[in-house]
Amino acid sequence: MKRPTLPARRVAASALLAATLAVACGGCDFQPADIPVPGTGVGGPTYHLRIEFADVLNLPQGAKVIVDGVRVGRLTRVTLVDPVAAAPNRPAHKGYVIADVDISSAVRLPVGTTAEMQQETPLGDVHIEFTEPAASRTGSTTSDAAIAPDATIPLTDTKQSPPIEDILARLSTFVGSGAITDIQAIVHKMNGILPRDPKETARIAATLGFDLGDLADHTNSIHEVVNGISSTVEDGLLKNTPTLDPLLTPEGVQHTTDVMNAEIGVIFVLTALGPMASTTKWLGPVVGSLDNSVHALVPMLFGAHPLDAGSPSNYAKLVDLIQNKLIPFVDRGPKLNMVGVSLGPAPAAAMSPDEQTGRIVDTLRMIGVVR
């Protein structure tokens, strides 16, 4: 039997390897990414940790785990945890992701270590980086406790840095949107406003700083002002809206404006009458001399019913005197009604002027003209 040549053997071996791979792939869920690339794993024994992330966007399978710039492990699995609604005996939580990693047994992470997703270069892969607590890095920690195998780093101790691509995209948006030009225009305007002497600018800045410091030292006064404004709004405006609503209508606004204009006109009139005050000083003694006349006329004019001629007031008595006494006497003259003649004693002596005046005053007092 003739032995196959070397090329034929190579073809047969390749066919056998392809058939083996086809059978293996068809019999299980095979992912090419599950095969570790040489040089990407961690040599030696490892232990398992779980890390909770809010999301693992752009985190590749088999991602590196780094501590202080040194690779200490790799990502082995990612599990999605769906959000859970609140229940009587179970708190609610948002959805998150659990990343399973294998860490070299030679590396012991202290309790309180945080995990963060970072990216070294713009086109590099995202990796997981552990950061030890500050006390552990400075050697001032009081405990040597380390994270136990199969432990979980909670969601509160993990975060995700923004990808470099997003930072560059935002930077390009900032540069391309004209923000730099706007900043330049603001700087030029500030240079035009501020004085040319730097010492004057420093003085202005010092004054402004002093004012701000004084304002900060008197915040209680600011609170009192704010409370006063609040009380004015609540007590003066909100509680009196039925009264203020008509004033805020077009008719109310017009009426208020007219009243203000009328008051302004009165002020102008009083201002114009001001120079006349010095020229009317002579009226003072004249008005003062009328006090006695006013004392006599006020009770007569301002009785209980001064304008009612039928009421028993000074005005009614005055009308009766004029109509029934004075007017008939003037019209028809004096009358003498003689009823008899008799011989009497000698005539009395004539009365003096003072006695006559007293009789007249008594008569006027009896009819109510004077009091």
Buried (B, 14 or more C-beta within 10 A) or exposed (E): EEEEEEEEEEEEEEEEEEEEEEEEEEEEEEEEEEEEEEEEBBEEEBBBBBBBBBEBEEBEEBBBBBBEEEBBBBBBEBEEEEEEEEEEEEEEEEEBBBBBBBBBEEBEBBBBBBBBBBBBEEEEEBBBBBBBBEEBEEEEBEEEEBBEEEBEBEBEBBBBEEBBEEEEEEEEEEEEEEEEEEEEEEEEEEEEEEEEEEEEEEEEEEEEEEEEEEEEEEEEEEEEEEEEEEEEEEEEEEEEEEEEEEEEEEEEEEEEEEEEEEEEEEEEEEEEEEEEEEEEEEEEEEEEEEEEEEEBEEBBBEBEEBEEBEEEBBBBBBEEBEEEEEEEEEEEEEEEEEEEEEEEEEEEEEEEEEEEEEEEEEEEEEEBBBE
